């Protein structure tokens, strides 16, 4: 039971709640009469300041600071728009009402206050309270966020800073850390700006299934579930791709989706089992056209959200202004690793070359995975400024179109910022016979537990056989994008409720 864990101070809060009820005061009323946000009330007063107009408002929010001074009490309340000071005077309220506030109200309580806005001698816009009531009694005491000034004096509070506690109790984190709230406001602005950009380009926002009978569209392991009535195994989607490209067949030339994907993979600073992704597909475009649109989109969204195209990340100033650097994989590896992958057309020869240069790699993997190892070792760390890395091995890109002059290489790029992959894009394969053969090749090449192995999707092949226009597509990690804009170094700071290890499981193991 919740009450069983109450501290002495929390028991005192519970007693206050019970005494309020004894006096006929409901500590959790159904409705509020709030008329203005805190910011709107201040703005209305400042607009009317100097005029004869009196600004009367009803405000509501959480009590963040309280200071009693005999027949006066000061407080700050906070809502989503910010803080505002309240002044409680015995002359306006009467002794009994002021005593109610002094005796029964604590930091963290939600309060509604009615009154008139004015400016104190120290210049702070304040609500002179004519009446007030409890909206929600807080039984647990919040850790307060930081030092703050109350009527010219500094009130010192403890700060919630432990990351583990912050992520597990995000509601407390948001309540006491205003900078965290700002991150999630920025996240909302970023997603809106992405939508606005694509809408203005004539894209149609759509929704595709989250539960899918066949997973595909990415190299990842799915989460598996089961539909009892249909007696059917289903998968949480790992990508929107195959469903979005079906829509191109249906005549929707430009489509996008922003939503959740789910991948049963490791958890790290840049991976979470569920994450938000943007994918769009554009008929009659190739990867170079998608490349141009991507840098334009990222730059414009950044400008809209931050007011600049320059960001600070990991000690670097990064300029997102187009055009971004283009780096072909082959040339990049020649320059950085001294290996020309064109000279090594199979896994064995490339492995021998890597062995000669004492480069560590997992034995027995495909040529494409060996190239990936080279990319991670030599190229990813140096791509701090925005860079498009392009022309990938065919065997790790089963849905991309091969280059005309090199059937082992496909028209694919990944965008990197701050040494981290932000997006992935292809000139999409639209030949149903070629696609079918690649599915078959994957079945032969990869073992059952390898992420690159996607099952044969016969309905997707059927859709392609009706005719799919040439097209390009992009997948962009929204969480990583927000992480870059906010200057954070772990996804947990930009996901409201990140996945964490079950502490009960940890205790059982001990």
C-alpha positions, 0 to 999 in steps of 0.5 A: 500500500502507498501509505505504508511507505510514508515518511513522517513528513508525508504523514503530516501532509496526509493529516492536512488532507484529512483536516481539510475534508473535516472542514468541508473542503474538497482537496481534489475538486473536479473542475478549475475556473482557470482563465489564464496561463501564468505567462498570459496573465503577465502579458495581459497586465503588461499590455494594460499597465499604465491604463486604468484597466484592472486585470482580474484573472484566475490562475492555477498551478503547482506551488513551487515556493512559499514564504510566510511573513506574519500577516503576509505570505508570498508564493510562486506557482508554476504551470507549463508557461512559467512561474508567477508570484502570489501575494496573500494579505490578511487585509484582503483574505481575512485571518481565517482564510490566510490561516488556511493557507499557512496551515494546510498548503505545502510545496507541490500542492496544486492551487487555484488563485483569484485576484488582481495583477499588479507590480511590486516595488521590486518590479515583479508582476504579481497576483494579489490574491482575493480568494484561493482553493486547493486543486490537488493535495500533494502527499509526496514531497517533490525535490525542488529544482534549484535556487529561486528568488522569492520577493527578492530573497533566495530560497535554496532547494535540493535538486533531483539530479540522479539519472536513474531516478530521473528516468524511472520517475520522469513525472518528478523529473519534469515537475522539478527540472524546468530544463527537462521540460524545455527539451520535450517542448523542443521535441514537439516543435521539431516533430511539428517542423518536420511535418510542416516541411513535408506537408509544404512539399506535397507529401501526404501523412499516412498511418501504416500497421504497427502489428504486422504478419511479416516484418521487414524493411530493416536489418533488425530483430522484431518483437513477437506477439500473438493474436488469440482470436485469429490464432496468428503470430504477429510482429511489432513493426521494425520499419514502415518501409514496405507498407509505405512503398505499397502506397506508391503502387496505389498512386500516392506519389509522396507519402510519409509517416512519423511514428514508433518502430520496435526493435528487439536489440541492445539498449545504449546511449543511441538505441532504445527498443522503441523509438520514433522514426520519420520515413518518407517515399517520393516517386520519380526521385533517386538517392541524390534527389533525396540527399538534397531534400534531406539536408534542406529538411534538417537545416530548415527544421533546425533553423525553425526550432533553434533560430540558427543552423549551427549547433553545439554538440560534444565540444564541436560547433556543427554547421548544418547549412547546405550543401553537406559533404558527400563522401563515397565509401570506396574513396573514404576507405582508400583515404582513411584505411588504405583499402580499395574495396573494389579490389576485393570482390568477395569476403575472403579476399577483403578479410585477408586484406583486413587481416594484413592491416591488423584490423579486428573483425568477426570471422565468417561474415559477409563482405558487406559486414566487413565493409561495415566494420571498416566504416565504423572503425575509420569513417564514422568517428571523423564525420563530425560535420554533416556528411552523406556517406554513399554507395553501400554494398549490395548484400547489406542493402536488400531493398536498394537499387544497384548501380548500373556500373557496379552490381555489387554496390547500391544507391544508398546513403547514410547521413552522419552528424557528430559522428552518429548516424542520423538517417538512411536512404535508398534509390528504392528497388522497384523490380519485383523479380530482382527483389524476389531473388534478393529475398531468396539470396538472403535466405541462403546467405544468412542464418535464422538469427541474423538481423539482415535476414528478412522473411519473404513478403509475397504480398509486397512482391505482388504489389511491386508486380502491379508496377511501382514507380521509380522512387527514393526513400528516407528513414530519419531517427527523430530521437537522435535528431532531437538529441543533437538539437538539445545537445544531449548525449543519450536518447534517455534524455529525449525520450519521456519514458525510456526502457530501463532494466527491471530493478526487481529482476536485478534483485532476483539475480543477486 
